[in-house]
Amino acid sequence: MTRTSPPLDALVIGAGPAGIGTALALDAVEDLTFGLLERGQIGQTFLDWPEAQTFLTPSFTGNGFGATDLNAIHPETSPAFSLGVDYPTGSQYATYLRSVVRHFRVPVLDDAEVTSVVQNDDGFTVESARGPVWARSLVWAGGEFHQPLTPRVSGSGLADRACSAAAWRAREGRAVVIGGYESGIDIACHHVEGGADVTIVDGETPWDAGTGSDPSFRLAPRSRRRLEAATATGRLELVAANAAGVKRDGSEWVVSLDNGSRLRTDSRPIAATGYGPGLGPVDHLFARRPDGWPELDEDDQSTLAPGLFLSGPAIRHGGLKFCFVYKFRQRFAHIARVIGDRAGKDTGALEAWRAAGMLTDDLSCCGVECAC
Ligand SMILES: Cc1cc2nc3c(=O)[nH]c(=O)nc-3n(C[C@H](O)[C@H](O)[C@H](O)COP(=O)(O)OP(=O)(O)OC[C@H]3O[C@@H](n4cnc5c(N)ncnc54)[C@H](O)[C@@H]3O)c2cc1C
C-alpha cells in the first residue's frame, strides 16, 4: 500500500453528525491538517432512513441562551432554525448536515469508502475507494445504522429490520413487532396510525416507566404520548414476553413466545432489536467490553490502538450511553483537544464549545438524575 505524504494530523471516517461535528471541532484547532472520508453522500444514513421516520429528540433554537438545539452539531447552528421543524425527518436532517458542511467548508470527500486500516509506528494507513491516506490520528464515526442487531431466535431472517423501508410499508391485518423500546414503539405506532392491529413483544417491558430520568433508559415523552394514543384505539397490544422463534406457515408467519403462546400474522414480523457498534474496517483495532461495546480510555480512544478515537452513539463509559446527538456531541471538542495537544497546536478556541454546553471532559458529572 502506498502512502500520501506528509501525513494529515487527523482523518475522520463517516460524514454523519458525529464525523462532521468532530471535523468542526478539529477545525477550531489552530493549523491542524485534517480531512473526512464518506462512503456515500453527506448524511447518508439519514438519506437511507425510511421516509416516515423522524427524530424523537426535539429541535428548538435555544442557542442564544446557552441551551444549544439538542440536535445541533456546532454551537452556532440549529436544525430548528434552518429547517423550521422540531422533529426532522431523515432527509431534512441530511439537508441540515449538508448546509453545515457548506457553511463551514468542512473538507469532506464523498464516495470514498474506507476498506482497510493499518496501524503503523507513526499513525494509520487508510485505504479508501479514492486512494490511500496517511494520518497520525484517526476518528471512526461510521455509525451504527448499518449494523441492526438480529434477534437471537430461530427464523430471525424471516423478520424485516425496523430500519428498512419494507418494515414501514402499510400492513394489513395483524402486525407483530419484536422489541418494545424507542424504534419498536415508533414503528408500532406508525402501523396503528395506518389502521393495522399491532402486537409488540418484549420481556423487559421497556414501555413501562423505567428507572431514572436518562432518555437512554426511558421512553421519550413524544413516544409515550404516541403510545397512549395508539393504545386508546384498542388496536395495540403489549405483551411481556420475548420472541423465541419465527416460522412461515402457508400465507402466515408464526411468532412463538417464551411464555409458550404463539402469534399469527399476515405479514413479516418486524425486528426492532437495536443496533451494534458497526466498527467496519477498524473492528480489529478495538478491544470489547464484557457487554460487547468497544473498550475506550477516558479520551474515547481505543485501548488497543492509541491514536484511534471513536465518535458517535457507540461510546460507552461505565453505565453511561452516549447514544443521542446531544450526548455524543459532548465529546467532539474533547477528542479534538487531545489530538491538537499531541500535535502541539493551540486548542484554546475549543472553550467556546464548553460555553455552548457542548464540551464535557469530566465524565463524573454526567448521568445526574432529575429530582422531579
Ligand atoms: C432509527 C434511529 C433513530 C434515531 N433517532 C435519534 C434521535 O431522535 N435523536 C438522536 O439524538 N439520535 C437518534 N439516533 C441515534 C444517533 O443520533 C444516530 O444513530 C446518528 O445517525 C449517529 O450519528 P453518526 O454520525 O455516528 O452515524 P451515521 O449518521 O450513521 O453516519 C455514519 C456515516 O459513516 C459512513 N460510513 C460508514 N462506514 C464507512 C466506511 N467504511 N467508509 C466511509 N464512510 C463510512 C456512513 O455512510 C454514514 O454516512 C437514532 C438512531 C437510529 C438508528
The ligand as an ORCA input file, in Angstrom:
! r2SCAN-3c Opt
* xyz 0 1
  C     -33.580      4.641     13.846
  C     -32.756      5.596     14.652
  C     -33.334      6.733     15.182
  C     -32.562      7.636     15.919
  N     -33.153      8.744     16.427
  C     -32.393      9.641     17.105
  C     -32.961     10.856     17.616
  O     -34.137     11.113     17.507
  N     -32.135     11.709     18.270
  C     -30.813     11.462     18.431
  O     -30.107     12.277     19.023
  N     -30.278     10.310     17.999
  C     -31.015      9.407     17.340
  N     -30.446      8.242     16.886
  C     -29.068      7.931     17.290
  C     -27.973      8.677     16.500
  O     -28.133     10.060     16.583
  C     -27.947      8.273     15.068
  O     -27.651      6.911     15.020
  C     -26.892      9.032     14.250
  O     -27.053      8.714     12.906
  C     -25.475      8.687     14.669
  O     -24.590      9.536     14.008
  P     -23.199      9.014     13.427
  O     -22.582     10.177     12.738
  O     -22.445      8.300     14.462
  O     -23.591      7.877     12.370
  P     -24.273      7.977     10.931
  O     -25.241      9.088     10.854
  O     -24.741      6.607     10.657
  O     -23.065      8.342      9.970
  C     -22.049      7.424      9.696
  C     -21.535      7.720      8.314
  O     -20.374      6.928      8.105
  C     -20.389      6.439      6.785
  N     -19.552      5.238      6.738
  C     -19.797      4.037      7.332
  N     -18.804      3.167      7.050
  C     -17.910      3.835      6.273
  C     -16.681      3.476      5.659
  N     -16.166      2.237      5.768
  N     -16.026      4.415      4.941
  C     -16.519      5.682      4.838
  N     -17.687      6.060      5.372
  C     -18.373      5.147      6.093
  C     -21.871      6.175      6.506
  O     -22.150      6.141      5.123
  C     -22.526      7.367      7.222
  O     -22.700      8.484      6.377
  C     -31.199      7.348     16.147
  C     -30.633      6.201     15.617
  C     -31.399      5.329     14.871
  C     -30.743      4.105     14.311
*
